[in-house]
Amino acid sequence: MNKFFKILMTGLLFAAFTGTSGAQGYDGKHEWRAVWIATVNNIDWPSKPGLSSEQQQKELIEYFDLFKKLNMNAVVLQIRPTADAFYVSKYEPWSIYLTGDQKKGPVPQYDPLEFAIKEAHKRGMELHAWLNPYRVSQDTANIKDMNPDHIYNKRPDLFVRHGKKLYFDPAYPETREFLVKVIKDLVTRYDLDGIHFDDYFYPNNDFEDSKSFELHSRGYKAEDKMAWRRENVDLVIEMLRDTIKSVKPFVKYGISPYAVWRNKREDPRGSDTKSYGYTNYDHLHADLLLWMEKGWLDYVLPQLYFNIGYEAADFKVLADWWQDYSNGTPVYAGLGTYRLEKDARIPDWRSADQIRMQAEIIRQMPAYQGACYFNAKNFKDNRLGINEVVQKLYPNPALVPALNGFPVDAPDSPLSAEGQYKDGKLVITWKSATPSGKDKPAAKYHVVYRFGKNEKADFTKGDAIIALTGESSFSAGEVKDDNFVYYVSALDRLYNESKPVKVQIR
């Protein structure tokens, strides 16, 4: 761990002295391309609770194969939708959306998160674990069915009912400590690429927390209660950052907030929008601007689910705002494919062209490093032809861009790479090198390039990439043709790339 901290600091100093940054916009080769897979209410996966383990795995693999075909390179999988788990946990029960019963695990027994990580990495894709920090139940009528070992049944004093839902009260130190314990366990035991929280912090201003305010006001007066709530969230955001980096500094930490921090009417720093009844700062008590200024986040992923030209919240206005106020925090754009409907009330959402235009806009913005699409099922259904739009946007695989402050050392090149024709098809294999030094990262993925025989091999060209994989071979699927040459490079877990080696075709 100490070695990694030294590397991390070296990267930060390098960025400071050279002016380099992860925020450099789209270069044709590096771009984060992700999809959210929502499990709450079985929005995306699994299709319903109680499926057999084989059915669950089959559905997830179908998603991963589709995303790989679309040249995505990351998945944001919801693994803790309501203080329950899509993984083996000693702190929280199995998710009701997985088995239908928090007291029962999947049959046959397996670990869904471990399975998902393995399958994502096999396809050269990152897996970010998506958690909701405070939500505990979508319907308080179901509380009676909770696992007896659920923390709610042990410490009901830490929870608040809000409408039909149940939440942790963020004000209690025990709430923060429990959440940190859950995250530390996750980061320690699983080969995760990122920890990801969505926009649900406090549900709104009418949250009944008079008791916790009386017990834990920390000197705040009643008229400053909104600031006190924001500080409750600030505390846990910083604690989570420190916890993740103390265990595995290479694990990325990101937040996906609602699109509007504040409106300009309430704050001169706010966006020129009219989202008066719902904002991060004034209603969810999430001060994203502070978190970016403090450098607590490795990335921010605003949910820009509005169409271009929408009067109350224009996509372009909001995209500009997050770039202007990111304070050096790399930005990914959350794009709302779920809004595509042939009979949508707003005509712009009746065509997937809206998503294409949004993706093309952010590619021209230096702070943005890619996009994440909500939600997975839209691609399974190919809603309004969204898959064809994405295939045109992403005709080739892309590498995940470097983020600020992370190591930039590349792994050693493959020791060898060779191609053989089997059944008339070219199969390329390679042998990874053992790290040549103590600070050399290990190879985790490999990239395959293809160039014309008389073409200069330019490895900055994204359109020369034909494969990004976590496996040890690749079937090019091409009949014997002497007009092409191939190269293979190695990537570490952060997608730092080695010098490519030429494939020797036998």
C-alpha positions in Angstrom: 0.0 0.0 0.0 2.8 2.4 0.9 4.4 1.8 -2.5 1.1 2.7 -4.2 0.9 5.9 -2.2 4.3 6.9 -3.4 3.3 6.2 -7.0 0.1 8.1 -6.5 2.0 11.1 -5.2 4.5 10.9 -8.0 1.6 11.1 -10.4 0.1 14.1 -8.7 3.5 15.9 -8.7 4.0 15.0 -12.4 0.5 16.5 -13.2 1.3 19.6 -11.2 4.7 20.3 -12.9 3.7 19.3 -16.4 0.1 20.7 -16.4 -1.2 17.3 -17.5 -4.6 16.3 -16.5 -7.1 13.4 -17.0 -9.5 16.1 -18.4 -8.4 16.4 -22.0 -11.5 15.6 -24.0 -11.9 12.9 -26.6 -8.7 12.0 -28.6 -10.2 9.3 -30.7 -8.7 6.5 -28.6 -9.5 7.1 -24.9 -13.1 7.5 -23.8 -15.1 6.1 -20.8 -18.2 4.3 -22.2 -20.4 2.9 -19.5 -23.9 1.7 -18.8 -25.8 1.7 -15.5 -27.3 -1.7 -14.6 -30.1 -1.0 -12.1 -31.2 -3.7 -9.7 -33.7 -1.8 -7.5 -37.2 -2.8 -8.4 -35.6 -5.2 -10.9 -35.4 -2.3 -13.4 -32.6 -4.0 -15.4 -31.3 -7.1 -13.7 -32.3 -9.7 -12.7 -35.5 -9.6 -14.6 -37.4 -10.7 -11.5 -36.6 -11.9 -8.0 -36.1 -15.5 -7.3 -34.5 -16.7 -10.6 -32.1 -19.6 -10.4 -28.4 -18.7 -10.2 -28.0 -20.0 -13.8 -30.8 -17.7 -15.0 -29.3 -14.7 -13.2 -25.9 -15.4 -14.7 -27.3 -15.9 -18.2 -29.1 -12.6 -18.1 -26.0 -10.7 -16.9 -23.8 -12.3 -19.5 -26.3 -11.3 -22.2 -26.0 -7.7 -21.0 -22.1 -7.9 -20.9 -21.9 -9.4 -24.4 -24.2 -6.8 -25.8 -22.2 -4.0 -24.2 -19.0 -5.5 -25.5 -20.4 -5.6 -29.0 -21.3 -1.9 -28.6 -17.7 -1.2 -27.6 -18.5 -0.1 -24.1 -15.7 -0.4 -21.6 -17.3 0.0 -18.2 -20.4 -1.2 -16.3 -21.9 0.5 -13.2 -23.7 -2.3 -11.4 -26.1 -1.6 -8.5 -25.0 -4.0 -5.8 -26.6 -2.3 -2.7 -30.0 -0.9 -3.7 -31.7 -0.8 -0.3 -29.2 -1.7 2.4 -29.2 -5.2 1.1 -26.5 -7.0 -0.9 -25.9 -8.5 -4.3 -22.8 -10.0 -2.8 -21.8 -12.1 0.2 -21.9 -9.7 3.2 -21.5 -10.2 6.9 -23.1 -6.8 7.5 -26.2 -6.8 5.3 -28.6 -9.5 4.1 -29.2 -10.7 0.5 -31.1 -8.3 -1.6 -34.8 -8.8 -1.9 -34.4 -8.0 -5.6 -32.1 -10.9 -6.0 -33.9 -13.7 -4.3 -37.3 -12.2 -3.2 -36.4 -12.9 0.4 -33.6 -11.3 2.4 -33.3 -14.5 4.4 -32.4 -16.6 1.4 -29.3 -16.6 -0.8 -29.2 -17.5 -4.5 -29.6 -21.2 -5.4 -27.3 -22.7 -6.2 -25.1 -20.5 -3.9 -22.8 -18.1 -5.7 -21.5 -14.5 -5.3 -23.2 -12.3 -7.9 -20.6 -9.5 -7.5 -17.6 -11.8 -7.8 -19.2 -13.3 -10.9 -19.9 -9.9 -12.4 -16.4 -8.6 -11.8 -14.8 -11.7 -13.4 -17.1 -11.5 -16.5 -16.5 -7.8 -16.9 -12.8 -8.0 -16.7 -12.7 -10.9 -19.1 -14.3 -8.5 -21.6 -11.8 -5.7 -20.8 -14.4 -3.7 -19.0 -14.2 -1.9 -15.7 -16.8 -2.7 -13.0 -17.9 0.1 -10.7 -20.0 -1.0 -7.7 -23.0 1.3 -7.4 -24.5 1.8 -3.9 -27.2 3.9 -2.5 -26.0 5.3 0.8 -29.1 5.9 2.9 -32.1 4.2 1.3 -33.3 1.1 3.2 -36.8 0.2 1.9 -38.9 1.3 -1.0 -42.0 0.4 0.8 -42.4 0.4 4.6 -45.1 -2.2 4.4 -42.4 -4.7 3.7 -40.3 -3.9 6.8 -41.9 -6.9 8.5 -40.3 -9.1 6.0 -36.7 -7.9 6.6 -34.1 -10.3 7.7 -34.0 -10.4 11.6 -30.3 -9.6 11.4 -30.8 -6.4 9.3 -29.4 -3.4 11.1 -32.9 -1.9 11.1 -34.0 -4.6 13.4 -31.1 -4.1 15.7 -30.9 -0.3 15.7 -34.4 1.1 14.6 -33.4 4.4 16.3 -31.1 5.2 13.4 -33.8 5.2 10.8 -36.5 7.6 9.5 -39.7 6.9 7.5 -40.2 9.4 4.7 -43.5 8.8 2.8 -43.6 5.0 2.1 -39.8 4.7 2.2 -37.3 4.0 5.0 -33.9 5.8 5.3 -30.9 5.8 7.5 -30.7 9.2 9.3 -27.5 10.7 8.0 -27.0 12.7 11.2 -26.0 9.8 13.4 -22.3 8.9 13.8 -23.4 5.3 13.8 -24.9 5.7 10.3 -21.6 7.0 8.9 -19.6 4.4 10.7 -21.8 1.6 9.4 -21.6 2.8 5.8 -17.8 3.2 6.0 -17.6 -0.4 7.4 -19.7 -1.7 4.4 -17.5 0.1 1.9 -14.2 -1.0 3.5 -15.4 -4.6 3.4 -16.3 -4.3 -0.3 -13.1 -2.6 -1.3 -11.0 -5.1 0.7 -12.5 -8.3 -0.6 -13.4 -7.6 -4.2 -11.4 -6.7 -7.3 -13.4 -3.5 -8.0 -12.5 -0.7 -10.3 -14.7 1.9 -8.7 -17.1 2.7 -5.9 -20.1 4.8 -7.2 -22.9 6.6 -5.4 -26.0 8.0 -7.0 -27.9 11.2 -6.3 -30.1 10.0 -3.4 -28.8 11.5 -0.2 -31.5 13.2 1.9 -34.8 12.5 0.2 -36.0 16.2 0.6 -36.4 19.1 3.0 -39.3 17.5 4.9 -37.1 14.7 6.4 -38.1 14.2 10.1 -34.8 14.5 11.9 -35.7 16.6 14.9 -34.5 13.9 17.3 -31.0 13.5 15.7 -30.7 17.3 15.5 -31.3 17.5 19.2 -28.7 14.8 19.9 -26.1 15.7 17.4 -26.5 19.4 16.4 -22.7 20.0 16.7 -23.4 23.6 17.7 -25.7 24.4 14.8 -28.8 26.5 15.5 -32.3 25.6 14.3 -32.2 28.2 11.6 -29.0 26.6 10.2 -30.4 23.1 10.0 -30.0 22.9 6.2 -26.3 23.6 6.5 -26.1 21.0 9.3 -27.7 18.4 7.0 -25.2 19.2 4.2 -22.3 18.8 6.7 -23.7 15.4 7.7 -23.4 14.3 4.1 -20.0 16.1 3.7 -18.6 14.1 6.6 -19.5 10.7 5.1 -18.3 11.7 1.6 -14.9 12.5 3.0 -14.8 9.5 5.3 -15.6 7.2 2.4 -12.9 8.8 0.3 -10.3 8.3 3.0 -11.4 4.7 3.6 -11.2 3.7 0.0 -7.8 5.2 -0.6 -6.4 3.7 2.6 -7.3 0.2 1.4 -6.8 0.4 -2.3 -5.7 3.8 -3.7 -6.3 2.6 -7.3 -10.1 2.1 -6.7 -11.9 5.1 -8.3 -14.5 7.0 -6.2 -17.3 8.8 -8.0 -20.7 10.4 -7.5 -23.5 10.7 -9.9 -25.6 13.7 -8.9 -28.8 15.2 -10.1 -28.1 17.6 -13.0 -28.7 20.9 -11.0 -26.5 21.9 -8.1 -28.4 25.1 -7.6 -30.2 27.6 -9.8 -28.8 31.0 -10.5 -31.8 32.5 -8.9 -30.6 31.2 -5.5 -26.9 31.5 -6.1 -24.8 33.4 -8.6 -22.6 30.3 -9.0 -25.7 28.2 -9.9 -26.8 27.2 -13.4 -29.2 29.2 -15.5 -32.0 26.7 -14.9 -35.4 26.6 -13.3 -35.3 23.5 -11.2 -36.8 25.3 -8.3 -38.3 22.4 -6.4 -35.4 20.0 -6.6 -31.6 20.6 -6.4 -28.6 18.9 -5.0 -27.8 21.7 -2.5 -31.1 22.8 -1.3 -33.1 19.6 -1.3 -30.8 16.6 -1.3 -28.3 18.4 0.8 -25.4 17.3 -1.4 -22.9 20.1 -1.9 -21.2 18.8 -5.1 -19.4 22.1 -5.6 -17.7 21.7 -2.2 -16.7 18.1 -2.9 -15.1 19.0 -6.2 -13.3 22.0 -4.7 -11.9 19.8 -2.0 -10.8 17.2 -4.5 -12.7 14.4 -2.7 -13.9 12.8 -5.9 -12.0 11.0 -8.6 -14.8 11.7 -11.1 -18.3 13.3 -11.1 -21.0 11.9 -13.3 -24.0 14.4 -13.5 -27.3 13.0 -14.7 -27.8 15.3 -17.7 -31.2 13.8 -18.5 -32.7 16.8 -20.2 -32.9 17.5 -24.0 -30.9 20.1 -25.8 -32.9 23.4 -25.7 -35.2 22.4 -22.8 -36.2 25.8 -21.4 -36.1 24.9 -17.7 -32.9 22.9 -17.8 -31.1 22.9 -21.1 -28.7 20.0 -21.7 -26.0 22.3 -23.1 -26.3 24.8 -20.2 -25.9 22.1 -17.7 -23.1 20.4 -19.5 -21.3 23.7 -19.6 -21.9 24.3 -15.9 -20.4 21.1 -14.7 -17.4 21.7 -16.9 -16.9 25.3 -15.6 -17.3 24.3 -11.9 -15.6 20.9 -11.9 -12.4 22.4 -10.4 -10.3 19.8 -12.2 -12.4 16.9 -11.3 -12.9 14.7 -14.4 -16.4 14.7 -15.7 -18.5 11.9 -17.3 -21.9 12.8 -18.7 -24.9 10.8 -17.6 -27.2 10.4 -20.7 -30.8 9.4 -20.3 -31.6 6.7 -22.9 -34.6 5.8 -20.7 -36.3 9.0 -21.9 -36.5 7.8 -25.5 -40.2 7.1 -26.4 -41.9 7.1 -29.7 -44.8 9.1 -28.2 -42.7 11.2 -25.8 -44.4 14.4 -24.7 -41.2 16.3 -25.7 -40.6 15.7 -29.4 -36.8 15.7 -29.0 -37.1 12.4 -27.2 -38.9 10.6 -30.0 -35.6 10.0 -31.8 -32.3 8.4 -30.5 -30.6 11.2 -32.5 -31.0 13.3 -29.3 -28.5 11.0 -27.5 -26.2 11.1 -30.5 -26.1 14.9 -30.4 -25.5 14.9 -26.7 -22.6 12.5 -27.0 -21.1 14.5 -29.7 -21.4 17.7 -27.7 -19.5 16.4 -24.7 -16.8 15.0 -26.9 -15.9 18.6 -27.8 -15.7 19.6 -24.1 -12.2 19.2 -22.5 -13.4 18.4 -18.9 -15.5 15.4 -20.2 -13.9 12.0 -20.5 -16.9 10.0 -21.6 -20.5 9.1 -20.9 -22.6 6.6 -18.9 -26.1 5.6 -20.2 -29.2 5.0 -18.1 -30.3 2.4 -18.3 -29.2 -1.1 -19.5 -32.6 -2.4 -20.5 -32.9 0.3 -23.2 -30.1 -1.4 -25.1 -31.5 -4.8 -24.6 -34.7 -3.5 -26.1 -32.8 -1.4 -28.7 -35.1 1.5 -27.8 -35.8 3.6 -30.9 -32.7 2.2 -32.5 -30.3 3.4 -29.8 -27.9 0.5 -30.5 -27.3 1.6 -34.1 -26.7 5.1 -32.9 -24.1 3.9 -30.4 -22.4 1.6 -32.9 -21.8 4.7 -35.1 -20.5 6.6 -32.1 -18.3 3.8 -31.0 -17.1 1.8 -34.1 -14.0 0.7 -32.3 -13.0 -0.3 -28.8 -11.6 2.6 -26.6 -9.2 2.7 -23.6 -10.4 4.1 -20.3 -8.8 7.6 -19.9 -6.4 8.3 -17.1 -7.8 10.2 -14.1 -6.0 12.9 -12.2 -3.5 11.7 -9.6 -3.5 8.1 -10.6 -0.2 6.3 -11.6 0.8 6.6 -15.2 3.5 3.9 -15.3 2.8 1.4 -18.1 3.3 -2.4 -17.8 6.0 -4.3 -19.7 5.2 -5.2 -23.3 4.1 -8.7 -24.1 7.0 -11.1 -24.3 5.7 -12.3 -27.6 2.6 -12.3 -29.9 1.9 -14.6 -32.7 -0.9 -15.4 -35.0 -2.0 -18.7 -36.5 -4.7 -19.6 -38.9 -7.1 -22.2 -37.5 -9.9 -23.4 -39.7 -9.0 -20.5 -42.0 -9.4 -17.9 -39.3 -6.6 -15.8 -37.7 -6.2 -16.4 -33.9 -3.8 -14.1 -32.1 -2.2 -15.2 -28.8 0.4 -13.5 -26.6 2.5 -14.1 -23.5 2.5 -11.5 -20.8 5.7 -10.4 -19.2 6.4 -10.7 -15.4 6.8 -7.1 -14.1 10.4 -6.1 -14.6 10.6 -3.9 -11.5 8.9 -3.4 -8.2 7.1 -0.3 -9.4 6.0 -1.9 -12.7 2.3 -2.7 -12.8 1.1 -6.1 -14.0 -0.7 -6.5 -17.3 -4.4 -7.0 -16.9 -5.8 -6.4 -20.4 -4.5 -6.4 -23.9 -5.2 -4.3 -27.0 -4.9 -5.6 -30.6 -4.2 -3.2 -33.5 -4.5 -3.8 -37.2 -2.9 -1.8 -39.9 -2.5 -2.0 -43.7 0.6 -3.8 -44.8 2.1 -0.6 -46.2 0.6 1.7 -43.6 2.7 3.4 -40.9 1.7 1.9 -37.5 0.3 4.9 -35.7 -0.8 3.7 -32.2 -2.6 7.0 -31.4 -5.3 6.0 -33.9 -8.4 4.6 -32.2 -9.7 3.3 -35.4 -6.8 0.8 -35.6 -8.0 -1.0 -32.5 -9.8 -4.2 -33.2 -9.9 -5.7 -29.7 -9.7 -4.8 -26.0 -9.8 -8.0 -24.0 -9.0 -9.5 -20.6 -8.3 -12.9 -22.1 -5.0 -14.3 -23.4 -6.1 -14.6 -27.1 -8.2 -13.0 -29.7 -9.9 -14.5 -32.8 -9.6 -11.8 -35.5 -12.1 -13.9 -37.5 -10.4 -13.0 -40.8 -9.5 -15.2 -43.6 -5.9 -15.5 -44.6 -4.8 -12.1 -46.0 -1.2 -10.8 -46.3 -2.4 -7.2 -46.6 -2.6 -6.6 -42.8 -0.1 -6.5 -39.9 -1.1 -6.7 -36.3 0.3 -5.5 -33.0 -0.5 -6.3 -29.4 0.0 -4.0 -26.3 -0.5 -4.6 -22.6 -2.6 -2.5 -20.3 -2.5 -2.4 -16.5 -5.7 -2.2 -14.5 -5.8 1.6 -15.0 -5.4 1.2 -18.8 -1.9 2.5 -18.9 -0.5 1.1 -22.1 2.9 -0.6 -22.9 4.8 -0.3 -26.2 3.0 -2.6 -28.7 4.8 -5.6 -30.2 4.3 -6.9 -33.7 2.4 -10.1 -34.2 4.4 -12.8 -35.9 2.1 -14.7 -38.1 3.0 -18.4 -38.6 
